[in-house]
Each structure stands twice: as C-alpha cells, then as structure tokens.
Amino acid sequence: MRKSFYHFLMKFRQPTAKDDLTRFANDAYDDHAFPKQSKDYDAISTYLELNGAYLESMSIFDRAWEQYLIEEK
C-alpha cells in the first residue's frame, strides 16, 4: 500500500535547508494543518494553493509529486 505524500516528503527533512525540496519538507513538517494522510494530488494541491504561503512556487510541489509517484509505484 502506498504511503501518504507527507510521509514520502518527510524523508527530505534536514536541519538546514539546502534546496527547494528540503525547504518544502521542513515547512510542511511545521504546518500542523498539512493533510498528512492524503495520497490525493488535487486535495494536497488545493490545500497548498490556499495555505502554502511558505511554498515559493507550486512547481516545487509538482516536482516532488512526480518523484513520489515514481518511488511509490
């Protein structure tokens, strides 16, 4: 069974953000309302568009989502 996107994203957390994906993971971790159990692109995308001010660009999420799909096959 595929793990949630949040669970996948957490493997990129680092104490010091070195790239966009690491910053995204760190910020999502600090976002207590992030949809942690979701595996649904539209639900997470909509959440980030409305609440993800910490995300510089939605393209960061899109790249992370593509990697999530590849690794979770």
C-alpha positions, 0 to 999 in steps of 0.5 A, a space after each residue: 500500500 502506498 504511503 501518504 505524500 507527507 510521509 514520502 516528503 518527510 524523508 527530505 527533512 534536514 536541519 538546514 535547508 539546502 534546496 527547494 525540496 528540503 525547504 518544502 519538507 521542513 515547512 510542511 513538517 511545521 504546518 500542523 494543518 498539512 493533510 498528512 494522510 492524503 495520497 490525493 494530488 488535487 486535495 494536497 494541491 488545493 490545500 497548498 494553493 490556499 495555505 502554502 504561503 511558505 511554498 515559493 512556487 507550486 512547481 516545487 510541489 509538482 516536482 516532488 509529486 512526480 518523484 513520489 509517484 515514481 518511488 511509490 509505484 
